[in-house]
Amino acid sequence: MVQGRGIPKPVIYGNMPAVFQRRDGNFEIKLQVTGGLLTPQQVQRIGEVASKYGSQVHFTVRQQVLILGIPEENLDRALAELKEVGLQPGSAGMVFRNVVSCLGTDYCYKAVAETITLAREIGERFSGEKTPGPLKMAIGGCAFPCARPQFNEIGLMGRVKPQIDLERCTGCGKCLEVCKVGATSIVEGKA
């Protein structure tokens, strides 16, 4: 370990800042999972690699997966096996980090915006780009975002601004049922 400002600096493997040495002398592979979705094959491969070469798997708050405890002599094999199913080391350090997103309209009944495709497009373009400091981004599909975009340097939240057409309003009250914040009421038979 190299000392810098009193904090040990991890040993980076090759030119991959997301593969580095931990305190126990073994390495971790931080896998990029932009948008937070993995295929069943990827989940299975993570388990296989961790069982074969590592010791444990950790899920980060940035929707990345860490495989911990890999001895240096097994890193190339582990990385090759992960690459076979489309998994690669993620982003770490002074770069544009992995883009976090909620499940968006494809999966969540609260969402008003599609998030995963956008997260992947942004991630493919910017993840790993050098920045003056760690640059974090999150995308939420609604006004109550579980991805917490408001706590990132860049945060996007899906929103809708409802429009009420009083001429077409029947006063049925459906708008009351779907409004999650109680912003609608029926007055004199109209929303």
Secondary structure as the mmCIF struct_conf table of DSSP 4:
data_model
#
loop_
_struct_conf.conf_type_id
_struct_conf.id
_struct_conf.beg_label_comp_id
_struct_conf.beg_label_asym_id
_struct_conf.beg_label_seq_id
_struct_conf.end_label_comp_id
_struct_conf.end_label_asym_id
_struct_conf.end_label_seq_id
STRN STRN1 VAL A 2 GLY A 4
TURN_TY1_P TURN_TY1_P1 ARG A 5 GLY A 6
STRN STRN2 ILE A 7 LYS A 9
HELX_LH_PP_P HELX_LH_PP_P1 PRO A 10 VAL A 11
STRN STRN3 ILE A 12 TYR A 13
TURN_TY1_P TURN_TY1_P2 GLY A 14 ASN A 15
STRN STRN4 MET A 16 GLN A 21
TURN_TY1_P TURN_TY1_P3 ARG A 23 ASP A 24
BEND BEND1 GLY A 25 GLY A 25
STRN STRN5 PHE A 27 LEU A 31
HELX_RH_3T_P HELX_RH_3T_P1 THR A 34 GLY A 36
HELX_RH_AL_P HELX_RH_AL_P1 PRO A 40 TYR A 53
BEND BEND2 SER A 55 SER A 55
STRN STRN6 GLN A 56 PHE A 59
TURN_TY1_P TURN_TY1_P4 VAL A 61 ARG A 62
BEND BEND3 GLN A 63 GLN A 63
STRN STRN7 VAL A 65 ILE A 70
HELX_RH_3T_P HELX_RH_3T_P2 GLU A 72 ASN A 74
HELX_RH_AL_P HELX_RH_AL_P2 LEU A 75 LYS A 83
TURN_TY1_P TURN_TY1_P5 GLU A 84 GLY A 86
STRN STRN8 PRO A 89 PRO A 89
BEND BEND4 GLY A 93 MET A 94
STRN STRN9 VAL A 95 PHE A 96
HELX_LH_PP_P HELX_LH_PP_P2 ARG A 97 VAL A 99
STRN STRN10 VAL A 100 SER A 101
HELX_RH_3T_P HELX_RH_3T_P3 GLY A 104 ASP A 106
TURN_TY1_P TURN_TY1_P6 TYR A 107 TYR A 107
BEND BEND5 TYR A 109 LYS A 110
BEND BEND6 ALA A 113 ALA A 113
HELX_RH_AL_P HELX_RH_AL_P3 ILE A 116 PHE A 126
TURN_TY1_P TURN_TY1_P7 SER A 127 GLY A 128
STRN STRN11 LYS A 130 LYS A 130
BEND BEND7 PRO A 132 GLY A 133
STRN STRN12 LEU A 135 LEU A 135
STRN STRN13 MET A 137 GLY A 140
BEND BEND8 GLY A 141 PHE A 144
TURN_TY1_P TURN_TY1_P8 CYS A 146 ALA A 147
HELX_RH_3T_P HELX_RH_3T_P4 PRO A 149 PHE A 151
BEND BEND9 ASN A 152 GLU A 153
STRN STRN14 ILE A 154 MET A 157
TURN_TY1_P TURN_TY1_P9 LEU A 166 ARG A 168
HELX_RH_AL_P HELX_RH_AL_P4 LYS A 174 VAL A 178
BEND BEND10 LYS A 180 VAL A 181
STRN STRN15 VAL A 187 VAL A 187
TURN_TY1_P TURN_TY1_P10 GLU A 188 GLY A 189
STRN STRN16 LYS A 190 LYS A 190
#
